[in-house]
């Protein structure tokens, strides 16, 4: 049976995926996403919920908007932001669950090691 060579991923796609991960690699942006899980909010509401200053918050909202993760709608004198693709939460939950499992495994290993090396 002949071996098949692994297919090479399109560099443009890989670059887009890397950029997407970069957007999500900032804790403040994850705070914003969590905040918007319950629905659309304006900048003032997001600022109050996250504790982020308006200048910093605006920078992160712009990045999330440009990445297509958030949508923006003007209502009166305010701009309201909301999640453009709710699949982001499934993605984040998958990552959080995996990281949580790893932390719990490390804690159990450390506890076991301490018990083995403890003389008291």
KAMOGI-V393184 format. One record per helix or strand of 2 or more residues. SS is the DSSP state (2 for helix, 1 for strand). FROM is the first residue (numbers start at 1). TO is the last residue. Records with the same first field share a line. If there is no record, write none. Layout:
SS->FROM-TO  FROM-TO
//
This chain:
2->11-24  27-36  43-50  54-66  87-117
1->41-42  70-75  78-83
//
